Amino acid sequence: MCGICGKFYFDPGRSVLQEDVHKMAKLITHRGPDDSGYYIKGNIGFGFRRLSIIDLYTGHQPLSNEDGTVWIVLNGEIYNHLELREQLITKGHKFSTKTDTETIVHLFEEYGSKCVQHLRGMFAFAIWDEKNKKLFCARDRFGIKPFFYHNNEEGFVFGSEIKCVLSQTKSSSTLSIPMLDQYLTYGYSSEEGTIYQNIKKLRPGHTLEIEHDGKVKVNRYWDIHYTPDYNKTEEEWCKLIDDKLSESVKVHLMSDVPLGAFLSGGVDSSAIVALMSKNSNAPVKTFSIGFKEAEFNELKYAREVAKMYNTEHYEQIVEPESVALLPDLVDIYDEPFSDASAIPTYFVSKFARENVTVVLSGDGGDELFAGYNRYQRMMNMRNFNILPEGVSKNFWGGLHKMIPNSVKGKGATYYLSKPKDSFPAFHSIWHQAEREKLFKKELWEDIKQSPAELSRIESFTNSGSTDFLFNMQKMDMQRYMVDDVLTKVDRASMQNSLEVRVPILDHEFAELTATIPSELKLKGNIKKYIFKEAMKKHLPESIISHKKMGFSLPLKAWFKDDLKEYVNDRLIGTKGPLYDYLEPAYVNKIVNEHNNGMRDFNDKIWSLLFLDQWLNSRKE
């Protein structure tokens, strides 16, 4: 696992400066504290920071083929590189290292841009093709590893984090109002955009090619499709799931350094620990985070799994004082990011790194097997709402306006009023009607022409599948999972020089799950039904059946007690840059209603706190 960066000028007579590439690489030293490397020649420059995990002594990057005509920088791990190496050797390729990085170089020589279709793993990389004077970039199928870039008429800049790109492109620091709307709606910048107007993300499952004249071509090389197989029994599905996930865990254990696992006590992380233990000779090191607030604390379940598999178990309690990490989070994420579980993820990564260099996590299980409460609630509401769309809008919309904010269940009438558009708005932080009051009037006039929900509604409608549950899952895979969950895990872990691997998001395993009928994923009110059935041979009933808690901070309690004064000081009666964009009176109203116990607005308040901190950091 590493950090990568680079610069490419389209004018062959303009040389990339060594100090520019060194500056970019230095900004991501935390991603790779063990080694650095550079390839700078004329109008192309690559930078690299290494976290040594495989082939500790000869895994230096950037790396090239035999004659120096193909150069690569890679962030990630390729789990099938040994098989690919054998195939390439039979085709006449000669290897000088044992690294997975070199395998990609020879794959590119053999297959060109189609090399990515052969890779099994998590990756973001850039290849310089000296013969054709062309840059080829790629990101893994689910976006486990990040890739940011900026291009204009002069050249192309890329990096593992926004700060790399920003350091070379002053003109790209302009704030994007549409992405600010995305942030306040969902808590993160979604799809290919970032909070900066001219800095983009390469999307998961995509490649990007830049010709010598600056022409950019972005291609999708992979997608997931629902192809249900109704001919298998539940027992057959359970065996397939167990066998394939076990095989995925086994290949994810490839490492020359110590490994461990995040263990929340939920079924996904517990399953990973169980399968790691069955594929390991030594006890697995497990790491868990807990809270004093009982309704958020899953430590007793984590301990049960740790005891069952005799793991070397470590725990840490996160307390309200942890919010002091907020200024650091702004620097870690480079843009507004309001998933408060970034804090416990940071702390579990930090104390795991004291013992291991690599951990496996259970991320992806909720998306692949329909584990979120919103899936069940949306299916129930869809079945409940028998009114035609036009009637629904008038009836439920009118009822929504009549119900006071203090009444629980008001939100359900909002979703029922928009049956077609409801899921894209379902897990938003600020709904469109709220953002109309939140934004300055002149900003909202522009935003309302294309609000954040619009692209998701179009994507959901045009998904290519008629299965409502799978469409919800796929939207989460392509938005929430990559732009929130995986972003959070990558930044929190790599800030602490820790590699996190996600066996559930092995693309072969994911493709298997897409053939499982939706009725077996959400069966009645049982979420992740078939996955839980498959894992019963490894886990006790208490782990399989206990209520999902997630990995969130107990903000509701903290904001009303320990952090009440902090919230008031930051958001009420101030004149900071936050109110260049937002209406202070409406923010005050939200904070006061939360303080008075009228509504639970902890997610809204946290989104404002992070945005306020980020905007202030831009002034410094």
Beta strands, then each sheet from edge to edge (+ up, - down):
strand 1: 2-9
strand 2: 35-41
strand 3: 44-50
strand 4: 63-64
strand 5: 70-78
strand 6: 121-129
strand 7: 134-139
strand 8: 148-151
strand 9: 155-159
strand 10: 200-201
strand 11: 206-210
strand 12: 216-220
strand 13: 259-262
strand 14: 285-290
strand 15: 312-317
strand 16: 358-360
strand 17: 499-501
sheet 1: 2+ 3- 1+ 9- 8+ 10-
sheet 2: 4+ 5- 6+ 7- 11+ 12-
sheet 3: 15+ 14+ 13+ 16+ 17+
end
